[in-house]
């Protein structure tokens, strides 16, 4: 499949208009004509170099070298001193669908392939087609004309098919080289064009390949790397903010501060103070995350403290002050070094007490939040260690669960509240069951997860429960009388009784711990999964 086809479901058409075979004597040059909207150049024999006006350096030009150019490309090909350089130039038009109509095409001068250069390692078949095209290019026989158009399509197909495989390997190598370049030169001015030139790729294609390999755009990566280096300097030195900004590539310290806060959640000044002071946080959402990192908050949200004491039975939780957002004086008396929250309005309310960091709840999953908080407190190694032990626990639990629930059987998750029902996806209750243990959701949930990989939950009416029917049903009921009454009424409905999981006796009731979404609760859920299924086996 060609580069452009991956982007456009209605691919363009390519119409060969003419060609020539050029033989350059040693030390002679050839300038690319600007008469054709599009040109394909294929090196056949000899060596030389390609020099384009928009590239600071020339590129080697040898057998198998391929270049795509447009009428706006200003470039020359020069032969080395030792031998004649021969190459083919194919001039063609590109016809693209007009206005989204698949059967109506018009010439396009703006079309470009994702990669405008290739180096074919086995170009012999391309040379055969090129010479055949050359032999018949003057023929007026309609069949010969048609055959040449077919040959040109074959030539393009071979270049894109074999070239894309080679380009993938070569591009990955180029990305690694530019990563090294970024790490060595992040304090200097770095533009997308600079980085693409380092890789020998067009900026558009370089961005696409970089994002595929690294997970973010080149400029996003440069920013992240600079911020990481800034965090090290702020933790480990007492350099002034202006000096830190300059050392990581920012001339304007105020712009640096804005970018830092966007990425980290607090300003560089606050980050430095938190890193160099005794850690004494107050938190209104991330209590269990801090505890997983070995950081005991001096105060935390009242219901979270109660949950850790009663449900998770964390002994250290007895020393944490249970707080309400409506008691700022009590928070102030604890003299926190920082306040963590998920609610943006808390920042204005609490910033006079201590630096306040807002981490929006839906911006990341449990591991993303854990790593972010660990980074804030300089505890990244502890976060990675926790994740590693958690993955080992997941593998152990999965081996047991796979013996209880066959892979072909589906699993639905239902949350019952006083007046609402929710079918869950991959957050909260669904994280362990769907993400960790890789159980199969019902079709409706699968489709929602495909559209949104972090899909949380969908409200469901009683009469819609059958649409989420599965071989197994994991049910979580809120711990209040109205929710329990709602569940009892639900189980008496005829459509409930017809659910496959109910008829098979494969309904599993989940405890309170399953509704929480934090590191400590995920570990507890894995432990309980084994107990629940073991109990189900025995019943």
Beta strands, then each sheet from edge to edge (+ up, - down):
strand 1: 13-24
strand 2: 29-31
strand 3: 38-45
strand 4: 47-52
strand 5: 59-62
strand 6: 65-70
strand 7: 75-79
strand 8: 85-98
strand 9: 101-107
strand 10: 117-119
strand 11: 281-283
strand 12: 299-301
strand 13: 321-323
strand 14: 338-341
strand 15: 356-358
strand 16: 411-416
strand 17: 421-424
strand 18: 457-460
strand 19: 472-477
strand 20: 507-510
sheet 1: 1+ 8- 3+ 6- 10+
sheet 2: 1+ 8- 9+
sheet 3: 2+ 7- 4+ 5-
sheet 4: 13+ 12+ 11+ 14+ 15+
sheet 5: 18+ 17- 16+ 19+ 20+
end
